[in-house]
């Protein structure tokens, strides 16, 4: 499983998350980012083209070496300084109050201890800092949820620990964030995979 997770899963993520129909959601979620930004689950840099001009720097947290290598072309064209500055969203190597904003796109599904990771994000954000997120997770419809629960063990096995049925809004609020904007909807594709939660939350 080590080789699979290290060499295969990052390529699957590159293809699946790099689909063009995801671009409007990336543009939406990146809108309003500014100042110093920490990106949790940088992957292969698929958000790089969508950073607003108000972003001063990106500290990229990415555990997969292959993901970082796949990002090389996007890093070369970036208009903002980007540094790989962490490997684990559950233990961020930054001082308290280090960032103005945080970004997470299709990442919260995979982090093993997402509660700890969100607590870390809150810790490194300045008071009033914002968490911008778009994530797939628990569907709004009960019938779809049933299939998400059934298929979750298979999804976790083949997709590097990815969960189908995490309640993204609930997790963010439980971590102490205040939801400022949120939109729950289905994107293109099977509903059990494409129930998205896109929003901005504030760290009090």
C-alpha positions in Angstrom: 0.0 0.0 0.0 3.0 2.3 0.5 3.9 2.3 -3.2 0.2 2.6 -4.2 -0.4 5.6 -2.0 2.9 7.2 -2.8 3.0 6.6 -6.6 -0.5 5.9 -7.8 -2.9 7.9 -5.7 -1.3 11.3 -6.5 -1.7 10.6 -10.2 -5.4 9.6 -9.6 -5.9 12.8 -7.7 -4.2 14.8 -10.5 -6.6 13.4 -13.1 -9.8 13.4 -11.1 -9.4 16.8 -9.4 -7.8 18.3 -12.5 -11.0 17.9 -14.6 -11.9 21.2 -16.2 -15.4 21.1 -14.7 -13.8 21.7 -11.3 -12.3 25.0 -12.4 -15.4 27.2 -11.7 -15.4 25.9 -8.1 -11.7 26.6 -7.8 -12.2 30.1 -9.0 -15.1 30.6 -6.5 -13.3 29.3 -3.5 -10.1 31.2 -4.2 -12.0 34.5 -4.5 -11.2 36.7 -1.5 -8.0 35.1 -0.6 -5.4 37.7 0.5 -2.2 38.3 2.3 -0.4 35.2 3.7 -2.2 32.0 2.8 -1.6 28.4 4.0 -2.9 25.8 1.6 -3.7 22.4 3.1 -3.3 19.6 0.6 -1.6 21.6 -2.1 -1.4 18.4 -4.3 -0.1 19.2 -7.8 -0.9 22.9 -7.6 -4.2 22.9 -9.4 -5.3 26.1 -7.6 -2.3 28.1 -8.7 -3.9 29.7 -11.7 -6.8 30.9 -9.5 -4.9 32.8 -6.7 -6.1 36.4 -6.6 -3.6 39.3 -7.0 -4.2 40.2 -3.3 -2.3 37.0 -2.2 1.2 37.8 -1.0 2.5 34.3 -0.4 1.4 30.6 -0.3 2.7 28.1 2.3 1.9 24.8 0.7 1.3 21.8 3.0 1.6 18.6 0.9 2.7 15.1 2.1 3.2 13.5 -1.3 6.6 14.1 -2.9 5.1 13.0 -6.3 2.3 15.6 -5.9 4.9 18.3 -5.5 6.9 17.1 -8.5 3.7 17.1 -10.6 3.2 20.7 -9.6 6.5 21.8 -11.2 5.0 23.3 -14.3 2.4 25.3 -12.4 4.9 26.5 -9.9 7.1 27.8 -12.8 4.2 30.0 -14.0 3.0 31.2 -10.6 2.8 34.9 -10.0 3.0 34.6 -6.2 5.8 33.1 -4.0 4.9 29.4 -3.2 6.9 27.4 -0.7 6.4 23.8 0.4 6.3 24.4 4.1 4.7 21.4 5.7 3.9 17.7 5.2 1.0 17.1 7.6 -2.1 19.1 8.0 -2.5 17.6 11.5 0.7 19.2 12.7 1.4 22.5 11.0 5.0 23.8 11.4 4.0 27.4 11.9 3.6 29.9 14.8 0.3 31.0 16.1 -1.4 33.8 14.1 0.9 33.3 11.0 -1.7 33.5 8.2 -4.5 35.8 7.0 -6.3 32.9 5.2 -6.3 29.2 4.6 -7.4 27.2 1.6 -8.5 23.6 1.4 -9.9 22.0 -1.8 -10.9 18.4 -1.9 -8.6 17.7 1.1 -10.7 17.3 4.2 -12.0 13.9 3.0 -8.5 12.3 3.3 -6.9 13.7 6.4 -7.1 11.0 9.0 -7.7 13.2 12.0 -9.6 16.1 10.4 -10.6 17.6 13.8 -7.0 18.0 14.8 -6.2 19.5 11.3 -8.9 22.1 11.6 -7.8 23.0 15.1 -4.3 23.5 13.7 -5.7 25.8 10.9 -7.5 27.9 13.5 -4.3 28.1 15.5 -2.2 29.5 12.7 -4.8 31.9 11.4 -5.0 35.5 12.8 -8.2 36.4 14.6 -10.7 37.1 11.9 -8.7 35.0 9.4 -10.7 33.0 6.9 -10.8 29.4 5.8 -11.9 29.0 2.2 -13.0 25.4 1.3 -14.6 23.3 -1.3 -14.9 19.6 -0.4 -16.9 16.6 -1.4 -18.7 14.9 1.5 -22.0 14.0 3.0 -24.8 14.5 0.5 -27.9 16.5 1.4 -30.2 13.7 0.4 -30.8 10.7 2.7 -31.0 8.2 -0.2 -27.6 9.3 -1.4 -26.2 9.2 2.1 -27.1 5.5 2.4 -24.9 4.7 -0.7 -22.1 6.9 0.6 -22.0 4.9 3.9 -22.1 1.6 2.0 -19.3 2.6 -0.4 -17.1 4.4 2.1 -14.9 1.4 2.9 -14.2 0.8 -0.8 -13.5 4.4 -1.4 -11.0 4.6 1.5 -9.2 1.6 0.2 -8.7 2.7 -3.4 -8.4 6.5 -2.9 -5.8 6.9 -0.2 -8.1 7.1 2.8 -10.7 9.4 1.1 -14.0 9.4 3.0 -17.3 9.9 1.0 -19.5 10.8 4.0 -17.8 13.4 6.1 -20.1 16.3 7.2 -17.9 19.1 6.1 -20.0 22.0 7.4 -20.4 20.2 10.7 -16.7 19.6 11.0 -15.8 23.2 10.3 -18.3 24.5 12.8 -17.3 22.0 15.5 -13.7 23.2 15.1 -14.9 26.7 16.2 -15.2 28.4 12.9 -18.1 30.7 12.1 -19.6 30.0 8.7 -19.8 33.2 6.6 -20.9 31.8 3.3 -21.8 28.2 2.3 -23.2 26.5 -0.7 -24.1 22.7 -0.8 -24.8 21.3 -4.3 -24.1 18.4 -6.7 -21.4 18.8 -9.3 -21.2 16.8 -12.5 -21.0 13.1 -11.9 -22.4 10.4 -9.6 -24.1 12.0 -6.6 -22.4 9.9 -4.0 -19.0 11.4 -5.2 -20.0 14.9 -6.2 -22.0 16.4 -3.2 -19.9 19.5 -2.7 -19.8 22.0 0.2 -18.2 25.3 -0.8 -17.8 28.2 1.6 -15.8 30.6 3.7 -15.6 30.4 7.5 -14.1 32.9 9.9 -11.8 32.1 12.9 -13.1 34.3 15.8 
